[in-house]
Amino acid sequence: MAFSDHAASRVAAGLAIRSILIGVLSLFALWLMLTQRLYATGVIVAGGAVLAAIDLARAVRAADRLFANFVEALAAGAADAPPRSAARFPALSSALLNAAQRLDRERLDRERRLQELEALADTVAAALIVVGDDGRAILANRAARDLCGSSGLRLADIAVLGGAATVLADLAPGARTIVRLADQRRMLASAAGFRSGGLRWRLISLQSVSAELSAVELRAWQDLVRVLAHEMMNSLTPIVSLAESISALDGPEADAAAASAMEVIARRSAGLMSFVERYRRVADVPAPALEDLEAARFVSGIDRLIRGQLGGKAIAYSSRITPPDARLHADPDLLEQALINLLKNAVEAVDGQADPRIELVCVAGEGETTLAVSDNGRGLPAVDPELVFTPFFTTKAGGSGIGLSLARQVALSHGGALVAAPNAPRGTVFSLRIPSGGNGRS
């Protein structure tokens, strides 16, 4: 830390005045003795010059000791206040005192930050191990000390690491891997590199993942069962409703209605069976088996299913296709599953609304076909619209939060998209867009 310019100039000025005084007295003494023959007076003046020189030497030594002591204190890490002998240099003494106090404050601040960092490292659940080029490990936090015991050992000498020591020794900065310790615990290991004191170091973190992996595996199974149950219920509900509506018919119309209903029930049952089987194989939305479909025939089947599900509900449902001879290039089972989910959500959205209406519109454009389900229900929740597509996100009591996520996955698997938008003046429009050609995932 530099001292103030004022203090330095004061010290320099004091030494300069003494030097000038010595020079003037010396010259004056010579002038008296050589020109005026005043030898006694010249000796006295010369004595004054000698005393001034002695005072100058003492001042220089005092300033030198003052600086030396201060620098030695700095090197020792403790800057003390200037001694009393520095009182003859008040400006320099004040500057040194201010510098000492400032250095002490900064030292205490560094120590406090270091203690905070050490305390923070000790709260981290992962074991943090610093490894030098010589392979010796410095245990950087409490978790590392609890896991490994002694510090300063080579990784290979830490018994708890077992065979994982070799993997950790070769783990490059930025790499991550799962290792198994000597006690069979699984740990997530990651490494980072840094330089300190001109040396290269690696920071290795070890975090237990056994419990977390078990919890994730359990949650994955639970989510899988929920998805399957959700899709089975969505398909079986309109089938049951359609069957009940047939049983209520009588007379000549019953045979024709039963034949048409049985065709829809058989096709939807087969589609559900195919969906569940493929889902069971990959535990994900299966890759679409693309077919060239007649849009009118496909939408007609959806109409029968949704009208059977509506039953006696006073909900106005309609569908239209533009152009009437439009064709689809899609997996009929997956696409039907996605639209059932969208229509089911629409039915729930218009429940309790005045003049409830739902419409399914199929529009074939150049390079893209859009299947839009619109309603005049409650509309999107007051959150980010994208959140409604997050798996298991729901604002409905008892809802699963699966249907919209699965419908979007179906759209994505076809190389398309599913978006939500407000429906003026009220409600929501879900638009499922798929390419007209064969660009789906296979």
MITI-329152 format. One line per field, with one value per residue (C-alpha): residue in three letters; chain; x, z, y. Coordinates in steps of 0.1 Angstrom, whole numbers, plus 2048, in hexadecimal, padded with zeros to 3 digits. Each point is the difference from the previous one (the first is absolute). Layout:
residuo = ALA;...
cadena = A;...
u = X;...
w = Z;...
v = Y;...
END
This chain:
residuo = MET;ALA;PHE;SER;ASP;HIS;ALA;ALA;SER;ARG;VAL;ALA;ALA;GLY;LEU;ALA;ILE;ARG;SER;ILE;LEU;ILE;GLY;VAL;LEU;SER;LEU;PHE;ALA;LEU;TRP;LEU;MET;LEU;THR;GLN;ARG;LEU;TYR;ALA;THR;GLY;VAL;ILE;VAL;ALA;GLY;GLY;ALA;VAL;LEU;ALA;ALA;ILE;ASP;LEU;ALA;ARG;ALA;VAL;ARG;ALA;ALA;ASP;ARG;LEU;PHE;ALA;ASN;PHE;VAL;GLU;ALA;LEU;ALA;ALA;GLY;ALA;ALA;ASP;ALA;PRO;PRO;ARG;SER;ALA;ALA;ARG;PHE;PRO;ALA;LEU;SER;SER;ALA;LEU;LEU;ASN;ALA;ALA;GLN;ARG;LEU;ASP;ARG;GLU;ARG;LEU;ASP;ARG;GLU;ARG;ARG;LEU;GLN;GLU;LEU;GLU;ALA;LEU;ALA;ASP;THR;VAL;ALA;ALA;ALA;LEU;ILE;VAL;VAL;GLY;ASP;ASP;GLY;ARG;ALA;ILE;LEU;ALA;ASN;ARG;ALA;ALA;ARG;ASP;LEU;CYS;GLY;SER;SER;GLY;LEU;ARG;LEU;ALA;ASP;ILE;ALA;VAL;LEU;GLY;GLY;ALA;ALA;THR;VAL;LEU;ALA;ASP;LEU;ALA;PRO;GLY;ALA;ARG;THR;ILE;VAL;ARG;LEU;ALA;ASP;GLN;ARG;ARG;MET;LEU;ALA;SER;ALA;ALA;GLY;PHE;ARG;SER;GLY;GLY;LEU;ARG;TRP;ARG;LEU;ILE;SER;LEU;GLN;SER;VAL;SER;ALA;GLU;LEU;SER;ALA;VAL;GLU;LEU;ARG;ALA;TRP;GLN;ASP;LEU;VAL;ARG;VAL;LEU;ALA;HIS;GLU;MET;MET;ASN;SER;LEU;THR;PRO;ILE;VAL;SER;LEU;ALA;GLU;SER;ILE;SER;ALA;LEU;ASP;GLY;PRO;GLU;ALA;ASP;ALA;ALA;ALA;ALA;SER;ALA;MET;GLU;VAL;ILE;ALA;ARG;ARG;SER;ALA;GLY;LEU;MET;SER;PHE;VAL;GLU;ARG;TYR;ARG;ARG;VAL;ALA;ASP;VAL;PRO;ALA;PRO;ALA;LEU;GLU;ASP;LEU;GLU;ALA;ALA;ARG;PHE;VAL;SER;GLY;ILE;ASP;ARG;LEU;ILE;ARG;GLY;GLN;LEU;GLY;GLY;LYS;ALA;ILE;ALA;TYR;SER;SER;ARG;ILE;THR;PRO;PRO;ASP;ALA;ARG;LEU;HIS;ALA;ASP;PRO;ASP;LEU;LEU;GLU;GLN;ALA;LEU;ILE;ASN;LEU;LEU;LYS;ASN;ALA;VAL;GLU;ALA;VAL;ASP;GLY;GLN;ALA;ASP;PRO;ARG;ILE;GLU;LEU;VAL;CYS;VAL;ALA;GLY;GLU;GLY;GLU;THR;THR;LEU;ALA;VAL;SER;ASP;ASN;GLY;ARG;GLY;LEU;PRO;ALA;VAL;ASP;PRO;GLU;LEU;VAL;PHE;THR;PRO;PHE;PHE;THR;THR;LYS;ALA;GLY;GLY;SER;GLY;ILE;GLY;LEU;SER;LEU;ALA;ARG;GLN;VAL;ALA;LEU;SER;HIS;GLY;GLY;ALA;LEU;VAL;ALA;ALA;PRO;ASN;ALA;PRO;ARG;GLY;THR;VAL;PHE;SER;LEU;ARG;ILE;PRO;SER;GLY;GLY;ASN;GLY;ARG;SER
cadena = A;A;A;A;A;A;A;A;A;A;A;A;A;A;A;A;A;A;A;A;A;A;A;A;A;A;A;A;A;A;A;A;A;A;A;A;A;A;A;A;A;A;A;A;A;A;A;A;A;A;A;A;A;A;A;A;A;A;A;A;A;A;A;A;A;A;A;A;A;A;A;A;A;A;A;A;A;A;A;A;A;A;A;A;A;A;A;A;A;A;A;A;A;A;A;A;A;A;A;A;A;A;A;A;A;A;A;A;A;A;A;A;A;A;A;A;A;A;A;A;A;A;A;A;A;A;A;A;A;A;A;A;A;A;A;A;A;A;A;A;A;A;A;A;A;A;A;A;A;A;A;A;A;A;A;A;A;A;A;A;A;A;A;A;A;A;A;A;A;A;A;A;A;A;A;A;A;A;A;A;A;A;A;A;A;A;A;A;A;A;A;A;A;A;A;A;A;A;A;A;A;A;A;A;A;A;A;A;A;A;A;A;A;A;A;A;A;A;A;A;A;A;A;A;A;A;A;A;A;A;A;A;A;A;A;A;A;A;A;A;A;A;A;A;A;A;A;A;A;A;A;A;A;A;A;A;A;A;A;A;A;A;A;A;A;A;A;A;A;A;A;A;A;A;A;A;A;A;A;A;A;A;A;A;A;A;A;A;A;A;A;A;A;A;A;A;A;A;A;A;A;A;A;A;A;A;A;A;A;A;A;A;A;A;A;A;A;A;A;A;A;A;A;A;A;A;A;A;A;A;A;A;A;A;A;A;A;A;A;A;A;A;A;A;A;A;A;A;A;A;A;A;A;A;A;A;A;A;A;A;A;A;A;A;A;A;A;A;A;A;A;A;A;A;A;A;A;A;A;A;A;A;A;A;A;A;A;A;A;A;A;A;A;A;A;A;A;A;A;A;A;A;A;A;A;A;A;A;A;A;A;A;A;A;A;A;A;A;A;A;A;A;A;A;A;A;A;A;A;A;A;A;A;A;A;A;A;A;A;A;A;A
u = 800;80E;803;7F1;814;7FC;811;81C;806;801;81C;813;7FD;80D;81E;807;7FF;819;817;7FE;806;820;80C;7F9;812;81E;804;7FB;81B;819;7F8;806;821;80F;7F5;7F8;81B;7E5;80C;7EE;7DF;806;806;7E0;7EC;811;7F6;7DC;803;80E;7E3;7E7;811;7FD;7DB;7FB;811;7EA;7E1;809;807;7DF;7EC;812;7F8;7DD;7FB;813;7EB;7E0;80A;80A;7DE;7EF;814;7F6;7DB;7FC;805;805;7FC;820;816;804;821;7EC;7F2;81B;7EF;7DC;7F4;812;7F4;7DC;803;80F;7E5;7E4;810;804;7DC;7F4;816;7F2;7DD;807;811;7E3;7E8;814;800;7DB;7F9;817;7ED;7DF;80C;80D;7DE;7EE;816;7F8;7DB;803;7F4;819;823;819;824;81C;81B;822;818;810;7E0;7FB;7DE;7F6;7DE;7EF;7E0;7F0;7EE;822;810;7E3;802;826;80E;824;80C;821;7FD;801;7DF;80B;807;7DD;7F0;7DC;806;80A;802;7F0;822;80D;7E2;803;825;7FA;7E0;807;7F4;7DC;7F9;7E5;7FA;7F0;818;7FA;813;80F;7DF;7EC;7F1;7FB;80E;7FE;823;809;821;80A;823;80F;822;80D;823;80D;7F4;7E4;7E6;7E0;7E1;7ED;7DD;7EF;7DB;7EB;7E6;7F3;7E2;7F9;801;7E9;7E7;802;7FB;7E2;7F1;806;7EC;7E4;7FF;800;7E2;7EE;805;7F3;7E2;7F8;801;7EC;7E5;7FE;7FB;7E8;7E9;7F3;7FE;7EA;7EB;7FB;7F7;7E6;7F1;7FB;7F0;7E5;7F6;7E3;7F1;80E;819;811;811;80F;80B;80E;814;80F;807;811;817;80A;804;815;817;805;806;819;811;802;80F;81A;808;804;816;817;801;809;81E;810;7F0;7FA;7E8;807;80E;7E4;7F7;7F6;7E3;7EE;7DE;7DF;7FA;7DA;800;819;7EC;7E0;80D;80B;7DC;7F0;817;7FB;7DA;7FE;814;7EA;7E1;7E4;817;7F3;820;7FF;81B;809;81C;80A;81B;810;802;7E7;817;81E;818;816;822;801;7FE;7DA;802;818;7EE;7DE;80E;80D;7DF;7ED;815;7FA;7DA;7FE;811;7E8;7E2;80D;807;7DD;7EF;7E9;804;7E3;7FA;81D;80F;81D;80D;819;80E;818;811;818;818;81F;819;7ED;7DF;7F1;7E7;7F2;7E9;7EF;7E8;7EF;809;814;81F;824;80B;811;823;819;7EC;81E;7FB;7E1;815;817;7FC;7EA;7F9;7DB;7E9;7E2;7F8;808;80F;81E;812;808;7E8;80E;824;7F9;7ED;81E;817;7EA;803;825;804;7EF;818;7E6;7F5;7E4;7F9;7E5;7F0;7E2;7E0;7ED;7EB;804;811;81E;80D;818;810;812;815;810;812;7EC;81D;813;816;7F7;818;805
w = 800;7F6;819;7F9;7EA;81C;81A;7E8;7F6;824;808;7E1;808;823;7F4;7E4;819;816;7E3;7F4;823;803;7DE;809;822;7F1;7E6;819;817;7E4;7F6;823;804;7DE;7F8;821;815;81A;809;821;7F1;7E2;817;813;7DF;7F4;821;7F8;7DE;810;818;7E4;7ED;81E;803;7DB;804;81F;7ED;7E2;817;813;7DF;7F3;820;7FF;7DC;807;81F;7ED;7E2;817;812;7DE;7F7;821;7F9;81D;7FA;822;809;7FB;81F;815;7EF;7E1;810;7F0;7DE;808;7DB;7FA;821;7F8;7DE;80E;81B;7E6;7EA;81D;80A;7DC;7FC;820;7F5;7DE;811;818;7E3;7EC;81F;804;7DC;802;81F;7EE;7E2;817;812;7DF;7F3;81F;7FA;7DD;800;7E6;80B;7F1;7FB;7F2;7EF;7F6;7E5;818;805;824;80C;815;810;7FB;814;81C;7E9;7F1;822;80C;7E1;7FC;823;7FD;7E9;7ED;7F4;7DC;7F1;7FD;826;80A;809;7FC;7DB;7F7;7DB;7FA;808;7DE;7EE;814;7FA;7DA;801;7E9;809;7F5;7FF;814;808;81A;815;81A;821;814;814;7E0;802;7DF;7FD;7E5;7FA;7ED;7FC;7FA;7FA;80E;806;821;80A;7DE;804;7EF;816;7FB;814;802;80E;80C;806;80A;7E6;80D;813;7E4;7E5;813;805;7DB;7F5;817;7F3;7DC;806;811;7E4;7E6;811;802;7DB;7F6;818;7F3;7DB;807;812;7E5;7E5;815;80B;7DE;7F7;81F;7F8;7DC;80C;819;7E5;7E9;81C;803;7DB;7F4;7DF;7DD;807;81B;7E8;7EA;81E;811;7E1;7FD;825;800;7E4;814;821;7EE;7EF;820;815;7E6;800;826;801;7E6;813;822;7F0;7EF;81F;814;7EA;800;81F;7EA;7E6;7E4;7DE;7E8;7E5;7E6;7E8;7E5;80F;7F3;818;7FD;80A;81C;80F;7FD;817;819;7FE;809;81E;80E;7FA;813;81C;802;805;80C;807;7F1;7EE;7DB;7ED;7DB;7E8;7DE;7E7;7E7;7E4;803;7EE;816;809;81E;802;824;818;805;822;80F;7EF;80C;823;800;7F3;81A;81B;7F2;7FC;824;80D;7EB;80F;823;7F7;7F5;81D;812;7E5;7EF;7DC;800;7DE;7F3;7DC;7EF;7E0;7E8;7E7;7E6;7F4;7EB;811;821;80E;81F;817;818;81E;80C;81D;811;823;81C;7EB;809;824;80A;7FD;7E4;7E4;7FB;823;7F6;7EB;81D;80A;81F;802;806;80F;803;820;7FB;7DE;7F4;7EB;7E6;7E3;7F1;805;7ED;7E4;7FB;7FF;7E5;7EC;805;7F6;7DF;7FA;80A;81D;819;80A;816;7FA;80E;7EC;7FB;812;819;803;7F1;7DF;7FF;7DE;7F7;7E1;7ED;7DF;7E1;7F5;811;817;821;816;7F7
v = 800;822;81C;822;818;81B;7EB;7F6;824;80C;7E6;80A;825;7FB;7ED;819;81E;7EE;7FA;824;80C;7EB;80D;824;7FD;7EE;81B;81C;7F1;7FE;824;80C;7EE;806;824;810;7EE;7F9;7DE;7FC;80A;7EA;7E2;807;802;7E1;7EF;80A;7F0;7E0;7FF;805;7E4;7E9;809;7F9;7DE;7F8;80B;7EA;7E2;806;802;7E1;7ED;80C;7F4;7DF;7F8;808;7EA;7E3;803;7FF;7E0;7F1;808;818;825;811;824;815;803;820;807;808;81F;815;7F7;808;7FE;7DF;7F2;809;7F0;7E0;7FF;803;7E6;7E8;804;7FB;7E1;7F2;805;7F0;7E3;7FB;802;7E5;7EA;804;7F8;7E2;7F3;805;7ED;7E4;7FF;800;7E3;7ED;803;7F0;7DC;7F6;7F6;819;7F3;815;7EC;80D;7F5;7E8;7EE;80A;809;81E;7FB;821;7FC;7ED;7E7;7F7;7FC;7EA;7EB;7FC;806;80C;81C;800;7DC;7F5;7F6;7DC;800;80B;7DF;80B;808;7DD;7FA;823;810;7F6;80F;820;803;7FF;816;81E;823;804;7DB;7EE;7DC;7E9;7EC;7E4;803;7E3;7FE;7FE;822;811;824;81A;80C;820;813;824;80E;820;811;80D;80A;7F8;7DB;7ED;7F1;7EB;803;7DF;7FF;7E0;800;7E2;7F8;7DE;80E;81A;7E5;7E9;81D;809;7DC;7FD;820;7F6;7E0;813;819;7E4;7EF;821;807;7DE;801;823;7F6;7E0;813;81B;7E5;7EA;81C;809;7DB;7F9;81E;7F5;7DD;80D;816;7E2;7EC;81B;7FD;7EB;7F7;7FF;81C;7EC;7E7;81B;815;7E1;7F7;823;802;7DE;80B;81E;7EC;7E5;81A;814;7E1;7F3;823;800;7DD;80A;820;7EE;7E5;819;815;7E2;7F9;822;811;81F;80C;7E7;80A;807;7E6;819;7F9;813;807;80F;81D;7FE;7DB;806;81E;7ED;7E5;81B;80F;7DF;7FC;823;800;7DF;810;81F;7EB;816;81E;821;806;80B;7EC;804;7F8;80C;7F8;818;7F6;7E4;7E7;808;7E3;7FA;7F0;7F4;7E3;7FC;7F0;81B;81D;7F3;7FC;824;80F;7EC;810;823;7FA;7F2;820;815;7EE;807;824;808;7ED;819;81B;811;7F4;7E7;7F9;7EA;7FF;7EA;80F;7EF;817;7F3;81A;800;7EA;7FF;7F4;80F;7EF;81A;7F9;820;806;81D;7F5;80F;807;7FB;803;821;7F1;7FC;7EE;7E8;7F3;7ED;7E9;7F8;7DB;7FC;826;805;81B;7E8;7EE;7DC;806;7EC;81A;7E6;805;820;7F4;7E0;812;817;7E2;7F0;821;801;7DC;808;81D;819;815;807;823;811;822;813;7FB;822;80A;7E4;7DE;7EF;7F3;7E3;7FC;7E0;805;7E4;7FF;7F6;7EA;7E4;814;7EF;7EE;7DC
END
